[in-house]
Amino acid sequence: MPIFSSIRRGKFKLIHQEDPDHTALYDLESDPKELIDISAKERRVAETLFAEMRRRQAEFGQDSLPENRIELEPEDAERLRALGYIID
């Protein structure tokens, strides 16, 4: 099952999926349903948020506490896949 990380700053939200590696950036003001990935268009914003997310992960340790992790049900994973959040 993929591992997701995200960070929000102002109107932007960055979501990173590991294995396979995929990053998406959304403008929550103009796209509140997160349908249009603007990471290629807003490359500098995406890189800045990604670096900040990695910095925070390093501060808190690579592995989050087990009680903070969830295992998705197959149906939930399929819904996320249909919305484009899970890339196989």
Beta strands, then each sheet from edge to edge (+ up, - down):
strand 1: 3-9
strand 2: 12-18
strand 3: 22-27
sheet 1: 1+ 2- 3+
end
